[in-house]
Amino acid sequence: MSSILITIFIVAVQNYLSTRRYWALGGIIPILYFMFAIWFKVYKAPTFRTSLLIILGVTLLWIWENGRKQYKKKINKEIDKMKSKDI
């Protein structure tokens, strides 16, 4: 149960950071995750399936990319509103 709550929390934080003005904020969790995954694979569980670690990392990167798209869409919408008011 606690692992599900931790996962939901991490995904929520990743989504929040990805939609902020500064694009690098969304990269914090994926970078930390990949560092942890490498450490885990090398030192703790060399026989653990690498594919699962990669899938989770790619999912975090996908959330980051979608957050950037949402942010750009929001900014473009605001710019369009400002342009329409100027005319």
MOMO-V761686 format. One record per backbone hydrogen bond with DSSP energy under -1.0 kcal/mol. CO is the residue of the C=O (numbers start at 1). NH is the residue of the N-H. If there is no record, write none. Layout:
BEGIN
CO|NH, CO|NH
END
This chain:
BEGIN
1|5, 2|6, 3|7, 4|8, 5|9, 6|10, 7|11, 8|12, 9|13, 10|14, 11|15, 12|16, 13|17, 14|18, 17|20, 22|25, 24|27, 25|28, 27|31, 28|32, 29|33, 30|34, 31|35, 32|36, 33|37, 34|38, 35|39, 36|40, 37|41, 38|42, 39|43, 40|44, 40|45, 45|48, 49|53, 50|54, 51|55, 52|56, 53|57, 54|58, 55|59, 56|60, 57|61, 58|62, 59|63, 60|64, 61|65, 62|66, 63|67, 64|68, 65|69, 66|70, 67|71, 68|72, 69|73, 70|74, 71|75, 72|76, 73|77, 74|78, 75|79, 76|80, 77|81, 78|82, 79|83, 80|84, 81|85, 82|86, 83|87
END
